Amino acid sequence: MAATTEKDAVEVVGENLNEAVGQQVENVSRLVDTLIEFAVTYGFQIAGALVFLLIGLKVAKWAGLRVDRLMGAKDIDQTLARFIGNVVKIIIIVMLVIITLGNFGISTAPLIALAGASAFGATMAIQGPLSNYGAGISIILTRPFSVGNTITVNRNVSGVVEDITLAHTILLGEDGERITIPNKEIVGRVIVNSETRRVVQTKICIEEEADWQKAITSIRDALSGFDDIASGPAPQVGVHDFTYGGIILGVRFWVPSKQYFQMRYRVNEAILAALGGAGITFLSAGALAVTAPDLSDDEAEDDPSLI
């Protein structure tokens, strides 16, 4: 009797196991059928959309580079050409995404509305960085300077423009340092663009009894000995101003931007030697306490701020 009961129990378990396995097989079969049906119905559509997207990305990259090169061939500013090329590339990519989503049967209207709302929220959240991008677009379109120019921003930051991006402008200093300036600190500021040269302005105080005409001639002779100065605008030397018991001579000359301090020091040494050889003596305060004039107009080293 007990053996019969155990046999019945085993048969019941076997039937339940077979039923469960059969159910799983049936579910897998239905899934496979669904996948096959989906692949048959939408397979070519999906494959075509993906191929279209990949080819479109290649075309967008090619079009951006093509526009960049064409504008470069027309002697258009390199930064502006690169910017327009990137804009063309982004527009093509956006159109490709919209067309691809449409091929999958996805409505793009809600996505566009969501993108607009997200853009508005992002604009309010990151006003600071976006102001740099807006200023960058203004610089690229108006082109107050271009790559390779020497600029001075607010009289205390100077260098050769190495790169202009939407967010910031990179200058290369004489010592090889890279100066990164946010674009919003450039737009609306005083910008001096000296192209490839930078002006050096110096004042020299000589005694009232000194032969100022001879001093001017000596300074001009000293400046004429430098080829880098002779190849630029003509140096300017003359009587700049007057002071108690003396005369202030003004000297202005232009040097290559990347050799500003190097040339300035060499020229100062040459001027000092020329005046000494001509017997020109500098103004001495003697027993009086006087305020020394600002002898360098082209720098503002005491003000490290751009503001």
Secondary structure by P-SEA (a helix, b strand, c coil): caaaaaaaaaaaaaaaaaaaaaaaaaaaaaaaaaaaaaaaacaaaaaaaaaaaaaaaaaaaaaaaaaaaaaaaacccaaaaaaaaaaaaaaaaaaaaaaaaaaacccaaaaaaaaaaaaaaaaaacaaaaaaaaaaaaaaaaccccccbbbbcccccccccccccccbbbbbcccbbbbbbccccccccbbbbcccbbbbbbbbbbccccaaaaaaaaaaaaaaccaaaaaccccccccccccccbbbbbbbbcccccaaaaaaaaaaaaaaaaaaaacccccccccbbbbbccccccccccccccc
